């Protein structure tokens, strides 16, 4: 019930056991062939400002942002359900899943994945592997990811850090939080406003300018680079800006955070020659 969890399941080689995903689960491409058990209740093609307003208004009214296919869960009961409590927009909360399962009489093991840092992301991979009975695979995946980050660190040796501002939303502007400021640091930058391990927060364009970044990374949560570029049209920024594919490499606490770090390192320090293949 979380795109990042779907990616973890595939990374662990458990795709044959995966019986349900969300409407956002698009990686790897085979995930699109799985039954969708979570649908969004938000209208398609809303602007960033419209999404922000809709989320705030629905949250105030206590209305859900997603719809769970409880009939499917009753007919094809899972053994393990992977969800989260970190963000109400991203997935069905663990408490809501528990309530639905209780009504259905389903005894699935509900695992809430709620990372705040890169190390936490790696810990969720280990946790999923343990719940699925393949702990060695989880350890192997994490070892490979740590090796990729170590290679970036070696490539950046001796280079000055670039003052950077990562934005997780543009209308209104939200400063990046959780693992994204860490990704900036691992890529040879320093996030001038972001708070590693803490939630993102709303800011102002005046604060953005006062922070004097040398580069703005536009990473609106859930948007690809093309959509990020469209949302940034008309913005007046104090320095150059680069839209990135946040949906694939920055918003999701999945194994692809390592790819995101490699991509950022290439943006902040051109010519490193890193292989950022997923």
Steps between C-alpha positions, in 0.01 A plus 500: 500500500799724440703547177829481690391170657421362155851589385646333807300184432639483147855574619469201732384275215153451650295623205330163445353532850373856448119494465411870526643848447390864495402716203842668530708181487677533165847361565617265380261502200372152589336653809236640265380144435407446865150553640447857626364493855543872579352776280526877545185699571661818365409616151765451234703788351466739794762772527738513795293775661176306446649182647623693805158657553313173452725314743467770765121520467444124502735454793309764695175314429652162581437368150726228355730571206508139385252216450579143605368200305371307800314249282827386347663469841208284612516278191880475481618545860869595525747373758691828524387857426763772461378853568605816688399772745752762386282691252122497466527594132731215398318188616231349719601541863577187700214575741250518215630171362465334840140624526413366155660163569316474829167539322601237245634258758836497317804415713771651279820628657484880450850650478529879513809636324570851629858603422628852571863459390703307246604253769132458586427419135765230507350369824159463332659284230641277773162496674307399188752225433457372854119499485513324163739235626798609287720699741820421307359665188420816692852517639646447153292780345599744775866406462485582129331834566757599763776415253347737243483783753859432603607527136334843478680610817835395354431677171419824686818498708656846511207682337334796670137459598244689293238708689177341379130536564279198438128574471240227546215722380474825307152641563533576784876436533595221739857444617618140473508281806561142613764328282523761220736744681718196573499413131617854421783465751598156371512651149747770600261781587366663811127567527473862613150461648420129517491307826623143470282245674218749558178567304504743210354840581342793321716803435486825299676610185655780704657240729623308197676808367645589840655153531722581196520154344719450195258244359134414554399136455133483407375166632122531549382187678354248257582697182745408226752748358270617220214573742742671739619725218142594410414580861807726520405709197469865598690464828762762579791321661826644636721255312486225235248221559498137390178293489551135594289185490393507863239230445766249404813595691433745784146481645495124546689338788606213275827346379511764226609768749853389412432585136362836610821577689705410193285723281525790743877459523519526122287817507695668780842381382500439124757260365506247782429216258267311732276223365149598618316207344205377704 
